[in-house]
Amino acid sequence: MTNLKGFLRFILLFIVLLSCLTGIPAMGYDSTSTLKVLAQGLPAAIDNWNKSSDFAVYDSDNLYTYINGGAELFISFKFINLVSLSYGNEEDEEIMIDIFDMGSSQNAYGIFSHGRETIDDFVGADIESEYAGGLLTFWKEQYYVSILAYPETESKKLLVQTLGKKIAEQIRGASVKPQLVDLLPEDSLQLHSIKYFTHYAWLNTYHFFSNENLLNIDNKTEVVMAKYQVNAAKPAVLIVLQYHDQAAAVTAQNTFKQKFMTDDKNDYTIGVDQLWIGCVRDKDLLVIVVDAPDMETAKRIVKGVE
């Protein structure tokens, strides 16, 4: 019996440790309660700003009522819950705070990557964030956080920074980027351009190819895109797709070559816009480059994926 208890204790410890390392919630995880704890952990008042006495919680069923027209984005990243609260002052100004539980670090990173145009350390040196015009967004562990203070003033900016840091301090887990991001070659990479997603609709948001799902992207397919400033007026775009099996990758490669490459027998060809395209597959990994100024650059970017 003692050995059995020890074994069960080891299994429980392993599950918790796995959750911290992968960003995947452990069994028994209660998203709503955890979000409420984060909200309640913020100070009741800061200077002349008072926290709202109550806050709202949303899930995938009613997120549309809060984010009209934008809920699809979060749901496509496997959104779980959102807690929304605010701070107000005597002038009836308001600072809105939204904390999204995305279920994993990878999904939180994907949401953050979707809308950013820069990356800064506004919240902390080890936290990717973006602050502009009174809006702060950042991700940590499985959470994506948005704090809006509009119109922006210097005092509001400092308060937004304080609130962001206090939220981040409460989130203890590790922030784990998708492994696919690590495959991107670093030379000439524009860091703020990296996008990660698992739904084909977002491919055309970053670079339009077709209204159809030509690359056979489903919810088991991971995609990372990035721009490379390669001494040309237009940056080259690299797309790396990880499929769940080799057959899906083969189908996507064949479809892409037939649709976009004038010579679908080769891995590299010049497009109608006189920019180079590459499409190379390694088992279940498909690597595509578009808008490269020449074949040498296209090959260099593709071969840099490792």
C-alpha positions in Angstrom: 0.0 0.0 0.0 2.9 2.3 0.8 4.4 1.7 -2.6 1.0 2.4 -4.3 0.7 5.7 -2.5 4.2 6.6 -3.5 3.5 5.7 -7.1 0.2 7.8 -7.2 2.1 10.7 -5.6 4.7 10.5 -8.3 2.0 10.4 -11.1 0.3 13.5 -9.6 3.6 15.3 -9.5 4.4 14.3 -13.1 1.1 15.7 -14.3 1.6 19.0 -12.5 5.2 19.2 -13.8 4.0 18.4 -17.4 1.4 21.2 -17.1 4.1 23.7 -16.2 6.4 22.7 -19.0 3.9 22.4 -21.8 1.4 25.1 -20.9 -1.4 22.5 -21.0 -3.7 22.7 -18.0 -3.6 19.7 -15.6 -6.6 17.6 -14.9 -9.1 19.3 -12.5 -8.1 22.7 -13.7 -10.9 25.3 -13.2 -10.5 28.1 -15.7 -13.3 30.3 -14.3 -12.0 30.1 -10.7 -8.5 30.8 -11.7 -9.5 33.9 -13.7 -11.5 35.2 -10.8 -8.5 34.8 -8.5 -6.4 36.9 -11.0 -9.1 39.6 -11.0 -9.5 39.6 -7.2 -5.7 39.7 -6.8 -5.6 43.2 -8.3 -5.7 46.1 -5.8 -9.1 47.6 -4.9 -7.7 51.1 -5.6 -4.7 52.7 -7.2 -4.3 56.4 -6.7 -7.8 57.9 -7.5 -8.8 54.8 -9.5 -11.2 52.2 -8.0 -11.7 48.7 -9.2 -15.2 47.7 -10.2 -17.1 45.7 -7.5 -18.0 43.0 -9.9 -16.7 41.5 -13.1 -18.0 39.5 -16.1 -17.0 36.1 -17.2 -17.5 34.9 -20.8 -17.0 31.5 -22.5 -17.2 30.4 -26.2 -21.0 30.3 -26.1 -21.4 34.0 -25.2 -18.2 35.7 -26.2 -20.0 37.1 -29.3 -22.0 39.3 -27.0 -18.9 40.9 -25.7 -16.6 41.0 -28.7 -19.0 41.5 -31.6 -17.2 40.4 -34.8 -14.0 39.3 -33.1 -15.0 36.2 -31.2 -14.2 33.9 -34.1 -10.5 34.7 -33.8 -10.3 33.7 -30.1 -12.5 30.6 -30.6 -10.2 29.5 -33.4 -7.3 29.5 -30.9 -9.3 27.2 -28.6 -10.3 30.0 -26.2 -11.7 28.8 -22.8 -12.8 31.8 -20.7 -12.5 35.5 -20.3 -12.8 37.7 -17.2 -13.5 41.4 -17.8 -13.2 44.1 -15.2 -12.5 47.8 -15.0 -11.1 50.7 -13.0 -12.9 54.0 -12.8 -12.3 57.5 -11.4 -14.4 60.5 -10.3 -14.3 61.9 -13.9 -16.1 58.8 -15.1 -13.1 57.6 -17.0 -12.6 53.9 -17.4 -9.7 51.5 -17.8 -10.8 48.1 -19.2 -9.0 44.9 -18.4 -9.6 41.6 -20.2 -7.8 38.4 -19.2 -8.3 35.5 -21.6 -7.6 31.9 -20.7 -6.5 30.4 -24.0 -5.9 26.9 -22.6 -2.2 26.7 -23.5 0.9 28.9 -23.9 0.9 28.1 -27.6 -2.6 29.5 -28.1 -1.9 32.6 -26.0 1.2 33.2 -28.1 -0.8 32.8 -31.3 -3.4 35.3 -30.2 -0.7 37.8 -29.3 1.1 37.3 -32.5 -2.1 37.9 -34.5 -2.5 41.6 -33.8 0.9 42.9 -32.8 3.0 45.3 -34.9 5.9 45.7 -32.5 7.3 43.9 -29.5 8.4 45.7 -26.3 9.2 45.0 -22.7 6.6 47.3 -21.2 5.5 44.7 -18.7 8.9 43.1 -18.1 12.1 42.0 -19.8 11.0 38.4 -20.0 7.4 39.1 -21.2 6.5 39.9 -24.9 4.1 42.8 -24.9 3.0 45.7 -27.1 1.9 49.1 -25.8 0.6 51.8 -28.2 -1.9 54.6 -27.8 -3.3 53.5 -24.4 -3.6 49.8 -25.3 -1.4 47.2 -23.7 -1.5 43.6 -24.8 0.8 40.8 -23.6 0.9 37.0 -23.1 2.2 35.0 -20.3 1.8 31.3 -19.8 -1.7 30.4 -21.1 -3.1 33.9 -20.7 -3.6 36.8 -23.1 -4.1 40.1 -21.5 -5.5 43.4 -22.9 -5.7 46.6 -20.9 -7.2 49.7 -22.6 -7.0 53.3 -21.2 -8.3 55.7 -23.8 -7.7 58.5 -24.4 -4.1 58.0 -23.4 -2.4 60.3 -20.9 0.9 59.9 -19.2 -0.7 59.1 -15.9 -2.9 56.5 -17.5 0.0 55.0 -19.2 1.8 54.5 -15.9 -1.3 53.0 -14.4 -1.7 50.6 -17.3 1.9 49.5 -16.8 1.4 49.0 -13.1 -1.8 46.9 -13.7 0.0 44.8 -16.4 2.9 44.0 -14.1 0.6 43.1 -11.2 -1.3 40.7 -13.4 1.9 39.2 -14.7 3.3 38.7 -11.2 0.3 36.5 -10.3 0.8 34.2 -13.3 3.5 31.7 -12.1 3.6 29.2 -15.0 6.1 28.9 -17.7 5.5 30.7 -21.1 6.2 28.2 -23.9 6.2 29.3 -27.5 5.1 26.8 -30.2 8.1 24.5 -31.2 7.4 25.5 -34.8 8.6 29.0 -34.1 12.0 27.7 -33.2 12.4 26.4 -36.8 12.5 29.9 -38.3 15.9 31.0 -39.5 17.0 34.1 -37.6 19.0 35.9 -40.4 16.9 38.9 -41.6 13.9 37.8 -39.6 11.4 40.5 -38.6 10.6 39.3 -35.1 7.3 41.3 -34.9 6.1 39.7 -38.1 5.9 36.1 -36.7 2.4 34.7 -36.8 1.2 31.4 -35.4 -2.2 29.8 -36.0 -4.1 26.5 -36.6 -7.0 27.8 -38.8 -6.7 28.4 -42.5 -8.7 31.6 -42.4 -5.8 33.5 -40.8 -3.4 32.5 -43.7 -5.1 35.0 -46.0 -5.1 37.7 -43.3 -1.3 37.7 -43.4 -0.8 36.9 -47.0 -3.7 36.3 -49.4 -3.5 33.2 -51.5 -7.1 32.1 -52.1 -10.5 32.0 -50.5 -10.3 28.3 -50.5 -8.3 26.1 -48.1 -5.7 25.2 -50.7 -3.0 24.2 -48.1 -5.3 21.7 -46.5 -5.0 23.4 -43.0 -7.2 21.8 -40.3 -7.3 22.0 -36.6 -4.4 19.5 -36.4 -2.2 21.6 -38.6 0.2 24.1 -37.0 1.3 27.1 -39.1 4.0 29.7 -38.5 4.6 32.7 -40.9 7.2 35.4 -40.8 8.6 38.1 -43.0 12.3 38.5 -44.0 13.9 41.8 -44.9 16.2 40.6 -47.6 17.5 43.9 -49.1 14.5 44.3 -51.3 11.6 46.7 -51.4 9.2 43.9 -50.5 10.0 41.4 -47.7 10.0 37.7 -48.4 7.4 35.7 -46.6 8.2 32.2 -45.1 5.4 29.8 -44.2 6.1 26.6 -42.3 3.3 24.1 -41.9 3.4 21.0 -39.6 0.8 18.4 -40.7 -0.5 15.5 -38.6 0.7 13.0 -41.3 2.8 12.9 -44.4 -0.2 12.3 -46.7 -1.8 15.6 -45.8 1.5 17.4 -46.4 1.9 15.8 -49.8 -1.6 16.8 -50.8 -1.0 20.4 -49.8 2.4 20.6 -51.6 0.9 19.3 -54.8 -2.1 21.6 -54.7 0.1 24.7 -54.0 2.5 23.9 -56.8 -0.3 23.3 -59.3 -2.0 26.6 -58.3 0.9 29.0 -57.8 4.0 27.7 -59.5 4.4 28.0 -63.2 6.7 24.9 -63.2 5.3 22.5 -60.7 8.0 19.9 -61.4 10.6 22.0 -59.5 10.8 23.2 -56.0 11.5 26.8 -57.0 10.1 29.0 -59.7 9.6 32.6 -60.6 6.1 34.0 -60.3 4.0 36.2 -62.5 5.1 39.2 -60.4 8.8 38.3 -61.1 9.3 37.3 -57.5 10.5 33.8 -56.6 8.4 31.0 -55.0 9.7 27.9 -53.2 7.8 24.9 -52.0 9.7 22.1 -50.3 8.5 19.2 -48.2 10.3 17.0 -45.6 7.9 14.2 -44.5 5.0 16.0 -42.7 6.7 19.4 -42.7 5.9 21.8 -45.6 8.1 24.9 -46.2 6.9 27.7 -48.5 8.6 31.0 -49.4 7.0 33.7 -51.5 8.0 37.2 -52.7 11.7 36.3 -52.6 13.8 38.7 -54.9 15.8 35.8 -56.5 16.2 32.0 -56.4 19.3 32.2 -54.3 17.4 34.1 -51.5 14.4 31.8 -51.7 16.7 28.7 -51.3 18.6 30.3 -48.5 15.5 31.1 -46.5 14.0 27.6 -47.0 17.2 25.8 -46.2 17.5 27.8 -43.0 14.4 26.1 -41.5 15.7 23.5 -39.0 
